[in-house]
Amino acid sequence: MTVIDIAPLAGASASAPTLVHLSGDIDIFTTARLRQRLINTLAHSTDLLIVDLSQVTFCGAGGIGVLIGVQGRARTRGITLALTGVPPRVARLLRITGLDHRFPVMA
């Protein structure tokens, strides 16, 4: 199950990033809930939303689809969606699909 820990950096300025930690599997059973939670996060996000994937054990095509969809919604609000802690398997999936150029990746 995907766990989402949304952590707008408390006490920080409006320009500080909003950080979302994901863990577990992002699969057919979790994508709908993940999509809704990320969309809800956009309403409270700063201009940079960072999604930490370091604890994600699996991400299927549906999970990539969620990230693409949320990224599109973020752009319409002037929010940049960036990834961090991208596991090797997810990085490979992004590279194979050509999406590695679509998402900013932060170290």
Secondary structure as the mmCIF struct_conf table of DSSP 4:
data_model
#
loop_
_struct_conf.conf_type_id
_struct_conf.id
_struct_conf.beg_label_comp_id
_struct_conf.beg_label_asym_id
_struct_conf.beg_label_seq_id
_struct_conf.end_label_comp_id
_struct_conf.end_label_asym_id
_struct_conf.end_label_seq_id
STRN STRN1 VAL A 3 PRO A 8
TURN_TY1_P TURN_TY1_P1 ALA A 10 GLY A 11
TURN_TY1_P TURN_TY1_P2 ALA A 14 SER A 15
BEND BEND1 ALA A 16 ALA A 16
HELX_LH_PP_P HELX_LH_PP_P1 PRO A 17 PRO A 17
STRN STRN2 THR A 18 ILE A 26
BEND BEND2 ASP A 27 ASP A 27
TURN_TY1_P TURN_TY1_P3 ILE A 28 THR A 30
HELX_RH_AL_P HELX_RH_AL_P1 THR A 31 LEU A 42
TURN_TY1_P TURN_TY1_P4 ALA A 43 HIS A 44
BEND BEND3 ASP A 47 ASP A 47
STRN STRN3 LEU A 48 CYS A 59
HELX_RH_AL_P HELX_RH_AL_P2 ALA A 61 THR A 76
TURN_TY1_P TURN_TY1_P5 ARG A 77 GLY A 78
STRN STRN4 THR A 80 THR A 84
BEND BEND4 GLY A 85 GLY A 85
HELX_RH_AL_P HELX_RH_AL_P3 PRO A 88 THR A 97
TURN_TY1_P TURN_TY1_P6 GLY A 98 GLY A 98
HELX_RH_3T_P HELX_RH_3T_P1 LEU A 99 HIS A 101
TURN_TY1_P TURN_TY1_P7 ARG A 102 ARG A 102
BEND BEND5 PHE A 103 PHE A 103
STRN STRN5 VAL A 105 MET A 106
#
